[in-house]
Structures are given as C-alpha cells and as structure tokens.
Amino acid sequence: MKGLLIKDLRLIWHNKRMFVIMLVVMLLALQKYTNYSFIIAYNTMICNIMVLNTISLDEYYKSTAYLITLPVKRKTYVLEKYILIFAFGIVGATLTTIVCILLHPEMLWDHINIALLIYAIMILFQLVLLPIQLKFGNEKGRIVLIGLVGCITVVVTAIAQNFLRLPDMDDRFGALTESIVIHILSFERLTMVIIVCLVFVALTILSYSISKGIMCKKEF
C-alpha cells in the first residue's frame, strides 16, 4: 500500500502545473464573494481528477500489468485509489475553505457547511466514476458516463411527464413532496447526520465492491 501511494503521489506531482492553475483560478475567483462556493467545488474536483488520472497513466504506461506481477493484490490497488480520492478531496476542500475563512472569518460556518456539502457531492460522483474508469478506461469511460447520465435523464423525464399527466397528479405530487420534505426536516440534527453517514458508508462499500470485482476479473 505504501509503495502504491508513493507511486501515485509522484505521478500527481509530475502534473504540478495543475496546482499552479488551481492557484490562479482561486485568486481570480476570490475577487468576488459569490465565487467562494465555485472555487471550493473547482479545487475539490481538480484534486479528484488528478487521482483518476493516475489510473489512466497506469494503463498508458502498462504499470497495472507490471504491478500485478509484483506482490501487490488487486484489491489493494483498488483500495489505494479510494483512499487517495477521499484524502485528496479533503485536502482540496480544506485548503480552499481555510483561504475563504481567512478572507471572511465572519462567514466561518457558512464556508464549512458549503465545503462539506460540496465534498460529499464530489465524492458521490467519484464513487460512480471510479468503477467506470476501471472497467472501460479513460476515453471509453467518459462515453459510458455521458451515455449513462443521458439514459437516466431520458427515463426520469419520461416517467415524470407520464406521471404528471394523470388526473389531479400535480396536486398529489406536490402534496407528497411537501410531506416528505417536512418529515425529513422533522428529524433531529444528530439523526440526520447519522442517516447521511450510514448511506454514505453503504454507497462507498458498494462502489468499492464493484470496483474490486472489476479489477479481479480484468485481464492484462
């Protein structure tokens, strides 16, 4: 695990110009207060993309096939990618949030809440993207992801349109949505945090299990 982490950190540092781009974008975006949420999301996303690029570089330089011949288990390779994505996401979100807090300390909790929300969204996106990346590679993975998002959008739109055409369904749907939101908001803060954490952990385990299965069946 330590050797894999060192390898990927060196690959990431090889693309150190991305850190310069992140710094320039941050300085430009921080000129306006409304761009704080954008810059936190941008830096977190870039950090996650740099981790995903290590998979592409492993495939390009045939490093994965070489690593498999060493005493490196396939599940360890997958686990290391997940650890790196979580860690780099935290680094990107934390450093940017600290800069925002230093500029506007009176908005401390607003920045922290925004950073936590953005980090959770970005990680959930990576939990979907990482198995696709391992299965199809960089180029095909993008096509598959775009196709998947397109199919989901079409299906959801079609269901929603047909559903809302039913008699009095607009009012029923609105009442149902309002009831669900009120019920969720009625939970205590601690209960909500526990539920969100459990769902997050469950999705992480599911994504890791899928990625491990893909990696174990993959031929090089």
C-alpha positions as CSV (number, residue, x, y, z in Angstrom):
1,M,0.0,0.0,0.0
2,K,2.8,2.4,0.9
3,G,4.6,1.8,-2.4
4,L,1.4,2.4,-4.4
5,L,0.7,5.7,-2.5
6,I,4.2,6.9,-3.2
7,K,3.9,6.0,-6.9
8,D,0.6,7.8,-7.3
9,L,1.8,10.9,-5.3
10,R,4.8,11.1,-7.6
11,L,2.5,10.8,-10.7
12,I,0.3,13.6,-9.3
13,W,3.3,15.8,-8.5
14,H,4.5,15.3,-12.1
15,N,1.5,17.3,-13.2
16,K,2.3,20.1,-10.7
17,R,1.3,22.7,-13.3
18,M,-2.3,21.8,-12.3
19,F,-1.5,23.2,-8.8
20,V,-0.5,26.5,-10.4
21,I,-3.7,26.6,-12.4
22,M,-5.7,25.9,-9.2
23,L,-3.9,28.8,-7.5
24,V,-4.5,31.2,-10.4
25,V,-8.2,30.3,-10.7
26,M,-8.6,30.7,-6.9
27,L,-7.1,34.2,-6.9
28,L,-9.3,35.2,-9.8
29,A,-12.5,33.7,-8.3
30,L,-11.9,35.1,-4.8
31,Q,-12.2,38.6,-6.2
32,K,-15.9,38.2,-5.8
33,Y,-17.7,36.8,-2.7
34,T,-20.3,34.9,-4.8
35,N,-17.5,32.7,-6.2
36,Y,-16.5,31.1,-2.9
37,S,-18.7,28.0,-3.4
38,F,-17.5,27.7,-7.0
39,I,-13.8,27.8,-6.1
40,I,-14.2,25.2,-3.3
41,A,-16.0,22.9,-5.8
42,Y,-13.5,23.6,-8.5
43,N,-10.4,22.7,-6.4
44,T,-12.1,19.6,-4.9
45,M,-13.0,18.4,-8.4
46,I,-9.4,19.0,-9.7
47,C,-7.9,17.1,-6.9
48,N,-10.2,14.1,-7.6
49,I,-9.5,14.3,-11.3
50,M,-5.7,14.2,-10.6
51,V,-6.3,10.9,-8.7
52,L,-8.4,9.5,-11.6
53,N,-5.6,10.5,-14.0
54,T,-3.2,8.1,-12.2
55,I,-5.4,5.2,-13.4
56,S,-5.1,6.5,-17.0
57,L,-1.3,6.8,-16.6
58,D,-1.1,3.3,-15.2
59,E,-2.9,2.0,-18.3
60,Y,-0.9,4.1,-20.7
61,Y,2.5,3.0,-19.3
62,K,1.3,-0.6,-18.7
63,S,2.0,-0.1,-15.0
64,T,-1.0,-2.0,-13.8
65,A,0.1,-5.2,-15.6
66,Y,3.6,-4.8,-14.1
67,L,2.2,-4.2,-10.6
68,I,0.1,-7.3,-10.7
69,T,3.2,-9.4,-11.3
70,L,4.6,-8.0,-8.0
71,P,3.3,-9.0,-4.6
72,V,0.5,-6.4,-4.9
73,K,-3.0,-7.7,-4.6
74,R,-5.7,-6.3,-7.0
75,K,-8.0,-5.4,-4.1
76,T,-5.1,-3.4,-2.6
77,Y,-4.7,-1.5,-5.8
78,V,-8.4,-0.6,-5.8
79,L,-8.4,0.3,-2.1
80,E,-5.4,2.6,-2.6
81,K,-7.3,4.5,-5.3
82,Y,-10.3,5.0,-2.9
83,I,-8.1,6.2,-0.1
84,L,-6.3,8.6,-2.4
85,I,-9.6,10.0,-3.7
86,F,-11.0,10.6,-0.2
87,A,-7.7,12.1,1.0
88,F,-7.2,14.4,-1.9
89,G,-10.8,15.6,-1.9
90,I,-10.4,16.5,1.8
91,V,-7.1,18.3,1.0
92,G,-8.6,20.3,-1.8
93,A,-11.8,21.3,0.1
94,T,-9.9,22.0,3.3
95,L,-7.2,24.2,1.9
96,T,-9.6,26.3,-0.2
97,T,-12.0,26.6,2.8
98,I,-9.2,27.9,5.0
99,V,-8.3,30.6,2.5
100,C,-12.0,31.6,2.3
101,I,-12.2,31.7,6.1
102,L,-9.1,33.8,6.4
103,L,-10.6,36.3,4.0
104,H,-14.0,36.4,5.7
105,P,-13.8,34.9,9.2
106,E,-17.3,36.1,10.0
107,M,-18.6,33.5,7.5
108,L,-16.9,30.6,9.2
109,W,-19.8,28.2,9.5
110,D,-21.2,29.1,6.1
111,H,-17.9,28.2,4.4
112,I,-17.6,24.9,6.4
113,N,-21.2,23.9,5.5
114,I,-20.7,24.6,1.9
115,A,-17.4,22.7,1.8
116,L,-18.9,19.7,3.5
117,L,-21.8,19.7,1.0
118,I,-19.5,20.1,-2.0
119,Y,-17.1,17.4,-0.7
120,A,-20.0,14.9,-0.2
121,I,-21.4,15.6,-3.7
122,M,-17.9,15.3,-5.4
123,I,-17.2,12.0,-3.6
124,L,-20.5,10.5,-4.5
125,F,-19.7,11.4,-8.1
126,Q,-16.3,9.8,-7.9
127,L,-17.9,6.6,-6.3
128,V,-19.8,6.3,-9.6
129,L,-17.0,7.3,-11.9
130,L,-14.2,5.1,-10.4
131,P,-15.7,1.7,-11.3
132,I,-16.5,3.0,-14.8
133,Q,-12.9,4.2,-15.1
134,L,-11.5,0.8,-14.0
135,K,-13.9,-1.1,-16.3
136,F,-13.7,0.9,-19.6
137,G,-10.6,3.1,-19.2
138,N,-10.4,6.9,-19.6
139,E,-11.8,7.5,-23.1
140,K,-14.5,4.8,-23.1
141,G,-15.3,5.6,-19.5
142,R,-16.3,9.2,-20.5
143,I,-18.5,7.9,-23.2
144,V,-20.2,5.4,-20.9
145,L,-20.7,8.0,-18.2
146,I,-22.3,10.5,-20.7
147,G,-24.5,7.8,-22.1
148,L,-25.5,6.7,-18.5
149,V,-26.4,10.2,-17.5
150,G,-28.3,10.7,-20.7
151,C,-30.3,7.5,-20.3
152,I,-31.2,8.3,-16.7
153,T,-32.3,11.8,-17.7
154,V,-34.5,10.5,-20.5
155,V,-36.1,7.8,-18.3
156,V,-36.7,10.1,-15.4
157,T,-38.1,12.8,-17.7
158,A,-40.4,10.3,-19.5
159,I,-41.7,8.9,-16.2
160,A,-42.3,12.3,-14.7
161,Q,-44.2,13.6,-17.8
162,N,-46.4,10.5,-18.0
163,F,-46.9,10.5,-14.2
164,L,-47.9,14.1,-14.1
165,R,-50.5,13.7,-16.9
166,L,-52.7,11.6,-14.6
167,P,-55.8,13.4,-13.2
168,D,-55.0,15.7,-10.2
169,M,-51.5,14.3,-10.1
170,D,-49.9,17.7,-10.0
171,D,-51.6,18.5,-6.7
172,R,-51.0,15.0,-5.3
173,F,-47.3,15.1,-6.3
174,G,-46.8,18.5,-4.7
175,A,-48.5,17.4,-1.5
176,L,-46.5,14.2,-1.4
177,T,-43.2,16.1,-2.0
178,E,-44.1,18.6,0.7
179,S,-45.0,15.8,3.2
180,I,-41.7,14.1,2.6
181,V,-39.7,17.3,3.0
182,I,-41.5,18.2,6.2
183,H,-41.0,14.6,7.5
184,I,-37.2,14.8,6.8
185,L,-36.8,18.2,8.4
186,S,-38.6,16.9,11.5
187,F,-35.6,14.7,12.2
188,E,-33.1,15.8,14.8
189,R,-29.8,17.1,13.6
190,L,-27.9,14.2,15.1
191,T,-30.3,11.7,13.5
192,M,-29.9,13.3,10.1
193,V,-26.1,13.2,10.4
194,I,-26.2,9.5,11.3
195,I,-28.5,8.6,8.4
196,V,-26.4,10.5,5.9
197,C,-23.2,8.9,7.2
198,L,-24.7,5.4,7.0
199,V,-25.9,6.0,3.5
200,F,-22.5,7.4,2.5
201,V,-20.7,4.4,4.0
202,A,-23.1,2.0,2.3
203,L,-22.5,3.6,-1.1
204,T,-18.8,3.6,-0.6
205,I,-18.8,-0.1,0.3
206,L,-21.0,-0.9,-2.8
207,S,-18.7,1.1,-5.1
208,Y,-15.6,-0.5,-3.7
209,S,-17.1,-4.0,-4.0
210,I,-18.0,-3.3,-7.7
211,S,-14.5,-1.9,-8.4
212,K,-12.8,-4.8,-6.7
213,G,-14.9,-7.3,-8.7
214,I,-14.0,-5.5,-11.9
215,M,-10.3,-5.4,-11.1
216,C,-10.2,-9.1,-10.1
217,K,-11.8,-10.2,-13.4
218,K,-9.7,-7.8,-15.5
219,E,-7.2,-9.4,-17.9
220,F,-3.9,-7.6,-18.8
